[in-house]
């Protein structure tokens, strides 16, 4: 009886290997199907901006000295601020994440001489009213 059990094992191994080969043959077809939706996503139109982020906000007089006094969306104010920083060479040479403030920016940054770019947005938001 033990001999029959050993003969059954190789047959089970052969049976197990056959479906694996079929799955491998189907895999390339599945990859082609997966690429089709990705191509559709790339062909979609541009994302619409969030209307809340496009709403104009009013900079106060201190921030207005740097970016202008007209109402503008937050993104445009940040862009103008970075334009000012780059135009005047205020970005730290060794650590590009730091901004070295001149007299106009010191007022915006609350008197701090050096501010990180992440802290900058927090400090600028104090000078914006909705």
C-alpha positions as a printed NumPy array, in Angstrom:
array([[  0.   ,   0.   ,   0.   ],
       [  2.869,   2.351,   0.68 ],
       [  4.004,   1.942,  -2.953],
       [  0.71 ,   3.238,  -4.277],
       [  1.   ,   6.365,  -2.158],
       [  4.455,   7.129,  -3.56 ],
       [  3.219,   6.683,  -7.123],
       [  0.38 ,   9.116,  -6.495],
       [  2.755,  11.889,  -5.389],
       [  4.584,  12.307,  -8.724],
       [  1.256,  12.348, -10.521],
       [  0.072,  15.099,  -8.187],
       [  3.256,  17.1  ,  -8.886],
       [  2.74 ,  16.809, -12.644],
       [ -0.861,  17.919, -12.28 ],
       [  0.192,  20.872, -10.153],
       [  2.827,  22.004, -12.683],
       [  0.462,  21.998, -15.659],
       [ -1.868,  24.804, -14.409],
       [  1.142,  26.962, -13.518],
       [  2.295,  26.881, -17.128],
       [ -1.166,  27.99 , -18.267],
       [ -1.153,  30.893, -15.82 ],
       [  2.227,  32.038, -17.087],
       [  0.873,  32.043, -20.638],
       [ -2.051,  34.245, -19.568],
       [  0.118,  36.765, -17.685],
       [  1.278,  38.784, -20.747],
       [ -2.323,  39.281, -21.841],
       [ -3.156,  40.628, -18.379],
       [ -0.273,  43.121, -18.613],
       [ -1.568,  44.443, -21.94 ],
       [ -5.003,  44.935, -20.407],
       [ -3.468,  46.795, -17.472],
       [ -1.628,  49.227, -19.77 ],
       [ -4.8  ,  50.323, -21.552],
       [ -6.375,  52.174, -18.558],
       [ -3.047,  53.879, -17.825],
       [ -3.019,  55.264, -21.355],
       [ -6.524,  56.637, -20.855],
       [ -5.459,  58.428, -17.646],
       [ -2.595,  60.135, -19.441],
       [ -4.946,  61.339, -22.168],
       [ -7.308,  63.06 , -19.689],
       [ -7.548,  66.833, -19.608],
       [ -5.771,  68.971, -17.001],
       [ -6.952,  68.844, -13.417],
       [ -9.258,  71.653, -12.396],
       [ -7.815,  73.787,  -9.584],
       [ -9.625,  73.934,  -6.288],
       [-11.807,  77.082,  -6.348],
       [-10.997,  77.797,  -2.688],
       [ -7.286,  78.037,  -3.534],
       [ -7.974,  80.335,  -6.478],
       [ -9.956,  82.817,  -4.355],
       [ -8.122,  86.156,  -4.144],
       [ -6.808,  87.126,  -0.712],
       [ -5.634,  90.552,   0.43 ],
       [ -2.02 ,  90.938,   1.6  ],
       [ -1.485,  93.51 ,   4.361],
       [  0.835,  96.525,   3.998],
       [  3.915,  94.653,   5.286],
       [  3.577,  91.794,   2.789],
       [  2.328,  94.238,   0.152],
       [  5.746,  95.917,   0.145],
       [  7.186,  92.664,  -1.215],
       [  4.458,  91.129,  -3.409],
       [  2.178,  94.074,  -4.19 ],
       [ -1.01 ,  95.309,  -2.578],
       [ -3.54 ,  93.936,  -5.076],
       [ -5.626,  90.903,  -4.059],
       [ -4.275,  87.647,  -5.52 ],
       [ -4.658,  83.883,  -4.959],
       [ -2.357,  82.341,  -2.338],
       [ -0.384,  80.493,  -4.982],
       [  0.368,  83.717,  -6.852],
       [  1.45 ,  85.445,  -3.633],
       [  3.84 ,  82.584,  -2.871],
       [  5.14 ,  82.7  ,  -6.439],
       [  5.768,  86.463,  -6.22 ],
       [  7.508,  85.975,  -2.887],
       [  9.835,  83.34 ,  -4.399],
       [ 10.489,  85.638,  -7.375],
       [ 11.532,  88.352,  -4.92 ],
       [ 13.766,  85.937,  -2.987],
       [ 15.512,  84.689,  -6.144],
       [ 15.835,  88.166,  -7.702],
       [ 17.581,  89.501,  -4.585],
       [ 19.646,  86.334,  -3.95 ],
       [ 18.175,  85.715,  -0.504],
       [ 18.207,  81.92 ,  -0.654],
       [ 21.022,  80.501,   1.488],
       [ 23.902,  79.155,  -0.633],
       [ 24.758,  76.199,   1.63 ],
       [ 21.256,  75.165,   2.703],
       [ 18.792,  76.028,  -0.072],
       [ 15.867,  75.436,   2.285],
       [ 16.717,  78.563,   4.249],
       [ 15.897,  82.122,   3.28 ],
       [ 18.08 ,  84.97 ,   4.564],
       [ 15.746,  87.915,   5.095],
       [ 16.489,  91.462,   3.992],
       [ 14.79 ,  94.442,   5.665],
       [ 11.487,  94.001,   3.792],
       [ 11.294,  90.268,   4.53 ],
       [ 12.327,  90.658,   8.185],
       [  9.072,  92.531,   8.746],
       [  7.129,  89.692,   7.083],
       [  9.05 ,  87.014,   9.018],
       [  8.452,  88.671,  12.395],
       [ 12.004,  89.978,  12.795],
       [ 13.735,  86.649,  12.113],
       [ 16.948,  86.844,  10.095],
       [ 16.835,  83.281,   8.694],
       [ 13.689,  81.237,   8.049],
       [ 13.146,  77.799,   6.486],
       [ 10.946,  77.648,   3.402],
       [  8.396,  75.59 ,   5.334],
       [  8.214,  78.114,   8.147],
       [  7.961,  80.911,   5.582],
       [  4.462,  79.924,   4.437],
       [  3.272,  79.853,   8.048],
       [  4.651,  83.331,   8.69 ],
       [  3.265,  84.727,   5.43 ],
       [ -0.242,  83.441,   6.212],
       [ -0.365,  85.84 ,   9.179],
       [ -0.16 ,  88.751,   6.701],
       [ -3.045,  87.567,   4.495],
       [ -6.717,  88.252,   5.036],
       [ -9.503,  86.491,   3.169]])
